[in-house]
Amino acid sequence: MKNETEWQTQIAAQNAADALANARGTLMRALQELDSYIEKFDAADSPARKAEALNWTLNYLATGIAPNLRLDLIANAQAQFTRLAK
């Protein structure tokens, strides 16, 4: 039977794995989204349209990725392991 520390370690490991999987999924979706912006840029028929596609891309890169990475979940898992290491 597992003791309290073993249970906490197992929970921390699962939380960390879930957080990392979420971040990976977010980055994979971000790459797909970036591909769509590249297609829009390539299809743009004027400098103004190309600039517009680049603007959309910059906006997405600046605001669309980090909030969805859920860095808080990774930080919480790290804190759990830090507490267990003491």
BAMI-624306 format. One record per residue: y, x, z of N, C-alpha, C in turn; residue number from 1; residue in one letter. Coordinates in pm, whole numbers. Each point is the difference from the previous one (the first is absolute). Layout:
% residues N
[atom [Y, X, Z], [Y, X, Z], [Y, X, Z], NUM, "A"]
...
***
This chain:
% residues 86
[atom [-118, 83, 0], [118, -83, 0], [125, 88, 0], 1, "M"]
[atom [101, -44, -71], [123, 78, -11], [87, -18, 123], 2, "K"]
[atom [66, 111, 35], [96, -10, 110], [137, -40, -56], 3, "N"]
[atom [96, -17, 87], [133, -46, -39], [66, 93, -102], 4, "E"]
[atom [-11, 130, 22], [62, 97, -92], [-65, -7, -138], 5, "T"]
[atom [-130, -16, -3], [-69, -10, -129], [44, -125, -76], 6, "E"]
[atom [16, -111, 72], [48, -123, -64], [142, 19, -53], 7, "W"]
[atom [85, 61, 81], [138, 22, -43], [6, 93, -121], 8, "Q"]
[atom [-85, 100, -1], [-5, 92, -114], [-47, -73, -125], 9, "T"]
[atom [-99, -85, 14], [-50, -76, -114], [109, -94, -54], 10, "Q"]
[atom [70, -66, 89], [108, -91, -41], [112, 79, -68], 11, "I"]
[atom [37, 114, 57], [105, 83, -59], [-41, 47, -139], 12, "A"]
[atom [-125, 39, -15], [-49, 46, -131], [4, -113, -102], 13, "A"]
[atom [-38, -120, 41], [4, -114, -92], [144, -35, -37], 14, "Q"]
[atom [88, 2, 100], [142, -28, -28], [58, 103, -97], 15, "N"]
[atom [-35, 126, 20], [49, 106, -88], [-55, -19, -141], 16, "A"]
[atom [-128, -28, -11], [-61, -20, -132], [65, -118, -72], 17, "A"]
[atom [23, -108, 72], [65, -118, -60], [141, 33, -46], 18, "D"]
[atom [75, 73, 83], [138, 36, -35], [4, 90, -122], 19, "A"]
[atom [-91, 96, -5], [-4, 91, -116], [-43, -74, -126], 20, "L"]
[atom [-94, -91, 12], [-43, -78, -116], [114, -87, -51], 21, "A"]
[atom [77, -57, 92], [116, -80, -40], [101, 87, -76], 22, "N"]
[atom [28, 118, 52], [95, 90, -66], [-50, 39, -139], 23, "A"]
[atom [-128, 29, -9], [-57, 37, -130], [12, -115, -99], 24, "R"]
[atom [-33, -120, 44], [12, -117, -87], [143, -23, -46], 25, "G"]
[atom [93, 18, 92], [141, -15, -34], [41, 101, -107], 26, "T"]
[atom [-43, 123, 17], [35, 103, -98], [-66, -25, -136], 27, "L"]
[atom [-122, -52, 2], [-67, -32, -126], [74, -112, -73], 28, "M"]
[atom [41, -103, 76], [76, -109, -62], [135, 51, -50], 29, "R"]
[atom [59, 94, 74], [128, 57, -41], [-14, 74, -133], 30, "A"]
[atom [-110, 70, -18], [-22, 70, -127], [-12, -99, -115], 31, "L"]
[atom [-67, -112, 24], [-11, -102, -104], [138, -58, -32], 32, "Q"]
[atom [78, -23, 103], [135, -52, -21], [85, 102, -76], 33, "E"]
[atom [-14, 126, 36], [74, 105, -70], [-39, 4, -147], 34, "L"]
[atom [-128, -19, -28], [-45, -5, -139], [70, -112, -77], 35, "D"]
[atom [20, -114, 66], [68, -111, -69], [146, 35, -29], 36, "S"]
[atom [64, 73, 90], [137, 43, -26], [5, 104, -113], 37, "Y"]
[atom [-100, 85, -5], [-7, 97, -110], [-15, -73, -133], 38, "I"]
[atom [-82, -104, -3], [-16, -79, -122], [132, -65, -40], 39, "E"]
[atom [73, -54, 98], [130, -61, -29], [97, 103, -54], 40, "K"]
[atom [-3, 119, 59], [87, 107, -47], [-36, 38, -144], 41, "F"]
[atom [-128, 19, -26], [-45, 38, -134], [33, -107, -104], 42, "D"]
[atom [-5, -126, 41], [27, -110, -93], [149, -29, -18], 43, "A"]
[atom [81, 57, 86], [145, -26, -8], [54, 49, -135], 44, "A"]
[atom [84, -83, -60], [47, 29, -135], [143, 54, -5], 45, "D"]
[atom [57, 28, 115], [136, 54, 1], [20, 83, 127], 46, "S"]
[atom [98, 87, -3], [28, 78, 122], [31, -89, 120], 47, "P"]
[atom [67, -111, -23], [33, -91, 110], [-128, -58, 61], 48, "A"]
[atom [-95, -38, -84], [-127, -55, 49], [-82, 108, 73], 49, "R"]
[atom [4, 122, -52], [-71, 109, 68], [62, 26, 137], 50, "K"]
[atom [133, -2, 7], [68, 19, 128], [-37, -113, 97], 51, "A"]
[atom [-9, -120, -52], [-38, -115, 83], [-142, 18, 55], 52, "E"]
[atom [-92, 43, -84], [-138, 21, 44], [-6, 110, 106], 53, "A"]
[atom [79, 105, -19], [5, 106, 101], [59, -51, 131], 54, "L"]
[atom [100, -85, -9], [60, -57, 120], [-102, -84, 77], 55, "N"]
[atom [-75, -83, -72], [-105, -80, 65], [-103, 92, 67], 56, "W"]
[atom [-34, 108, -70], [-97, 94, 55], [51, 64, 128], 57, "T"]
[atom [124, 46, -4], [59, 61, 120], [3, -99, 116], 58, "L"]
[atom [37, -122, -28], [4, -101, 105], [-139, -21, 60], 59, "N"]
[atom [-99, -12, -85], [-136, -19, 50], [-46, 119, 84], 60, "Y"]
[atom [24, 121, -51], [-43, 119, 73], [71, 13, 134], 61, "L"]
[atom [126, -39, 4], [78, 13, 124], [-30, -109, 102], 62, "A"]
[atom [-35, -119, -47], [-14, -112, 94], [-136, -66, 3], 63, "T"]
[atom [-83, 25, -99], [-123, -77, -10], [-125, 65, 55], 64, "G"]
[atom [7, 128, 29], [-123, 69, 40], [-6, 22, 151], 65, "I"]
[atom [97, 68, 56], [-6, 38, 142], [-24, -118, 94], 66, "A"]
[atom [68, -113, -18], [-25, -111, 93], [-144, -51, -4], 67, "P"]
[atom [-64, 12, -114], [-137, -49, -14], [-106, 101, 41], 68, "N"]
[atom [41, 123, 22], [-96, 101, 45], [-48, -26, 143], 69, "L"]
[atom [81, -73, 74], [-29, -29, 141], [-23, 129, 78], 70, "R"]
[atom [100, 86, -8], [-6, 126, 73], [-12, -24, 150], 71, "L"]
[atom [46, -116, 45], [-12, -33, 142], [-146, -7, 43], 72, "D"]
[atom [-87, -48, -88], [-142, -8, 34], [-62, 139, 12], 73, "L"]
[atom [41, 90, -88], [-49, 138, 8], [52, 66, 128], 74, "I"]
[atom [127, -23, 31], [59, 57, 121], [-69, -54, 126], 75, "A"]
[atom [-31, -129, 0], [-69, -59, 115], [-139, 62, 17], 76, "N"]
[atom [-71, 18, -110], [-133, 62, 8], [12, 144, 50], 77, "A"]
[atom [101, 71, -46], [21, 136, 47], [28, 1, 150], 78, "Q"]
[atom [80, -95, 46], [30, -8, 143], [-125, -30, 81], 79, "A"]
[atom [-87, -85, -54], [-126, -29, 70], [-82, 127, 18], 80, "Q"]
[atom [-10, 80, -106], [-76, 124, 9], [68, 100, 93], 81, "F"]
[atom [131, 2, 0], [73, 91, 90], [-30, -35, 145], 82, "T"]
[atom [1, -130, 31], [-33, -43, 137], [-144, 38, 36], 83, "R"]
[atom [-90, -15, -94], [-141, 32, 26], [-22, 151, 17], 84, "L"]
[atom [85, 80, -61], [-17, 145, 6], [39, 58, 135], 85, "A"]
[atom [70, -77, 80], [46, 51, 131], [-109, -6, 104], 86, "K"]
***
